[in-house]
Amino acid sequence: MITFGLVQPSLSILVLAGWESLIGLGLITGRALRATLLLLFLQLPGTMMPLILFPEFTFRTIPFVPTLEGQYTIKNLVIASAGLVVAATVHGRGQGRVSSL
């Protein structure tokens, strides 16, 4: 639906699964965090679109009771918040900065 028929659903599911797996592996291992965060922040707008474009699929009672699909979509807000925290720690890495409390 979101690809306007340009990409087959079976292919888009595989691409999304691979993309999310790369993000997860990058966050777990801590390697290539900048590239991992880039993938994360490029992916998030697409995964949040159903809340706006298809509220009938993501909410039972708009906007208070999410469906299972809506819960999956909303959990991405938590992931985005965690990504911002990780991004804040990656930004200054390797520059010899010492934070003062």
C-alpha positions as CSV (number, residue, x, y, z in Angstrom):
1,M,0.0,0.0,0.0
2,I,2.6,2.5,1.0
3,T,4.8,1.7,-2.0
4,F,1.9,2.5,-4.3
5,G,2.3,-1.0,-6.0
6,L,5.9,-0.3,-7.1
7,V,7.3,-2.9,-4.9
8,Q,5.8,-6.4,-4.3
9,P,4.8,-6.9,-0.7
10,S,6.9,-10.1,-0.4
11,L,10.0,-8.1,-1.4
12,S,9.3,-5.2,0.8
13,I,8.9,-7.5,3.8
14,L,12.3,-9.1,3.1
15,V,14.0,-5.7,2.6
16,L,12.4,-4.3,5.8
17,A,13.4,-7.4,7.8
18,G,17.0,-7.2,6.6
19,W,17.1,-3.5,7.3
20,E,15.8,-3.9,10.8
21,S,18.2,-6.8,11.4
22,L,21.1,-4.7,10.4
23,I,20.0,-1.9,12.7
24,G,19.6,-4.4,15.6
25,L,23.1,-6.0,15.0
26,G,24.7,-2.6,14.7
27,L,23.2,-1.4,18.0
28,I,24.0,-4.7,19.8
29,T,27.6,-4.9,18.6
30,G,28.3,-1.1,18.7
31,R,30.1,-1.3,15.4
32,A,29.5,1.3,12.7
33,L,27.1,3.2,15.0
34,R,26.9,6.2,12.8
35,A,25.8,4.1,9.8
36,T,23.4,2.2,12.0
37,L,21.8,5.3,13.3
38,L,21.5,6.6,9.8
39,L,19.7,3.5,8.8
40,L,17.5,3.8,11.9
41,F,16.5,7.4,11.3
42,L,15.9,6.8,7.5
43,Q,13.6,3.8,8.4
44,L,11.6,5.5,11.2
45,P,9.5,7.9,9.1
46,G,8.4,5.0,6.9
47,T,7.4,2.8,9.8
48,M,5.5,5.7,11.4
49,M,3.4,6.4,8.3
50,P,0.6,3.9,9.0
51,L,-0.4,5.9,12.1
52,I,-1.3,8.8,9.8
53,L,-2.1,7.1,6.5
54,F,-4.0,4.1,7.8
55,P,-5.4,4.9,11.2
56,E,-8.2,2.4,10.7
57,F,-5.6,-0.4,10.7
58,T,-3.6,0.9,13.6
59,F,-6.3,2.0,16.1
60,R,-9.5,0.4,17.4
61,T,-10.6,3.7,18.9
62,I,-8.7,6.6,17.4
63,P,-6.2,7.6,19.0
64,F,-6.4,5.8,22.3
65,V,-6.6,2.1,21.6
66,P,-4.0,0.8,19.2
67,T,-4.3,-2.5,17.4
68,L,-1.4,-5.0,17.4
69,E,-0.1,-3.3,14.2
70,G,-0.5,0.1,16.0
71,Q,1.4,-1.2,19.0
72,Y,4.2,-2.3,16.8
73,T,4.3,1.1,15.1
74,I,4.2,3.0,18.3
75,K,7.1,1.0,19.8
76,N,9.2,2.6,17.2
77,L,8.9,5.9,19.1
78,V,10.7,4.2,22.0
79,I,13.4,2.9,19.5
80,A,13.7,6.5,18.1
81,S,14.2,7.8,21.6
82,A,16.9,5.2,22.3
83,G,18.5,6.1,19.0
84,L,18.7,9.7,20.0
85,V,20.5,8.7,23.3
86,V,23.0,6.6,21.4
87,A,23.5,9.4,18.8
88,A,24.3,11.8,21.6
89,T,27.0,9.5,22.9
90,V,28.5,8.8,19.4
91,H,28.7,12.4,18.4
92,G,31.6,13.3,20.8
93,R,33.4,9.9,20.6
94,G,37.1,10.1,19.9
95,Q,37.4,13.8,20.4
96,G,38.9,13.7,23.9
97,R,36.1,15.6,25.5
98,V,35.6,15.4,29.2
99,S,32.2,16.2,30.5
100,S,32.0,18.2,33.7
101,L,29.2,17.5,36.2
